[in-house]
Amino acid sequence: MSCNRAQLCGRLETRGALRFSPAGVAMVDFTIAHHSEQQEANASRKANCVLRAIAMETLAQKIATLPKGTLVKATGFLAQAGRTDPGLVLHVQKIELIE
């Protein structure tokens, strides 16, 4: 099974420091806060969430320069946060600034 694609628009809420793996790969952890109204079962529903995210290489370097509160559209795939952490993390492969 290979279908794993996610896209989320929101504000850059938190951002860790740019760091490097032992192999020299740049990476940054951050969170995206999303607030919207969605339609479900013919009713309007508030959809609020904060999603953990990570970016690598040039995307990490770009995100590390963005101020908190920046509106972004992040696209990537979801994966488990760690072997012992079942939470989800969005691995960002594309990020766009929203005006």
C-alpha positions, 0 to 999 in steps of 0.5 A, spaced: 500 500 500 503 506 498 497 511 498 500 516 504 499 524 502 497 529 507 496 537 506 495 542 511 494 549 511 495 553 518 500 558 522 507 556 524 506 555 531 512 552 534 519 551 531 525 548 533 532 549 532 535 547 525 540 541 527 544 536 523 544 529 523 551 525 523 550 524 516 550 532 515 542 532 513 539 539 515 532 538 519 527 542 523 521 540 527 515 544 527 508 545 529 502 547 524 496 550 527 490 549 523 483 552 524 477 552 519 470 550 518 468 544 515 462 540 512 460 534 515 453 530 515 450 537 512 452 541 518 458 545 519 464 543 524 470 547 527 476 543 525 482 545 529 488 541 530 496 542 531 500 537 527 507 536 529 512 536 522 519 535 520 522 538 514 529 536 511 535 539 507 533 545 503 526 545 506 528 545 513 533 551 512 527 555 509 523 553 515 528 555 520 528 562 517 520 563 517 517 567 523 512 564 528 505 565 525 507 565 518 501 562 514 503 556 510 501 550 506 505 544 507 504 537 503 508 531 505 506 524 508 504 522 515 509 517 519 509 515 526 513 519 530 518 514 533 518 507 535 515 508 542 511 514 540 505 512 536 503 519 534 503 522 527 508 527 524 507 530 517 514 529 513 514 535 509 516 535 502 513 541 499 511 548 503 508 554 500 507 561 503 500 563 504 499 571 503 
